[in-house]
Amino acid sequence: GVKNTGTAQAYIRASYAVNWLNGGGNIVAAVPEGYSCDLVKDPQGAWVEGGDGYFYYPYPVDPGGETPSLLTCSVLCPEEPVYTLSVEVVAEAIQSNPAGAAEEAWGVTVSNGELTVH
């Protein structure tokens, strides 16, 4: 999950990038032969997918609190792998009070503490 490292309740949104890296740490253009990744988005059904490339957690997260997992991933590779999988999750947080902060910054609606995506 994504942890709220701030000092106030916050709404959280996140996106991710998946790449295969060669031994030098450089991104390769295609999935290497003999490698695969089974990526499951929002395995617990807790996030809301926006049309903007972000997933939104619809409830405020307390300071020190954490959202449910955004992704799960299992990798299949040769016994002595040359390539590694890189899954980078980028998250943003915005204070939940006042609700207008998230609405103005992200173009969402907040009603009774629950964030909805347009």
C-alpha positions, 0 to 999 in steps of 0.5 A, spaced: 500 500 500 501 507 499 503 510 506 501 517 508 507 520 511 504 527 512 501 530 519 494 530 516 489 526 513 490 525 506 487 523 499 492 519 495 492 517 488 498 513 484 500 511 478 505 506 476 510 504 470 512 497 469 519 495 465 524 490 464 531 492 465 538 489 462 544 487 467 546 494 466 539 497 469 537 500 462 530 499 460 529 494 454 524 495 449 520 488 449 519 483 454 525 478 454 524 471 451 523 466 457 520 472 462 513 474 464 509 478 469 502 477 471 500 484 474 494 485 477 491 492 478 487 493 485 487 486 487 482 488 493 477 492 489 479 498 493 481 503 488 478 507 483 481 508 476 481 515 473 481 516 466 487 520 467 492 514 468 491 515 476 488 510 481 485 514 487 484 511 494 477 514 495 477 515 503 482 519 507 488 516 510 490 518 517 497 520 518 502 514 518 496 510 515 496 506 509 492 504 503 490 497 501 495 494 495 495 498 488 498 492 485 500 485 486 505 482 481 508 475 480 514 474 475 516 468 471 524 468 469 529 463 467 533 460 473 539 465 472 536 471 470 539 476 466 533 481 466 529 484 472 522 487 473 522 494 475 515 496 478 515 503 480 509 506 483 508 514 484 504 517 489 501 523 491 497 526 497 493 532 498 490 534 505 483 531 506 480 538 509 478 542 506 475 537 501 475 543 496 483 542 496 482 535 492 477 537 488 480 543 485 487 540 484 485 533 482 478 535 478 474 530 483 468 530 487 468 529 495 461 528 498 461 525 505 468 524 505 468 520 499 472 521 493 469 520 486 472 521 480 469 524 474 
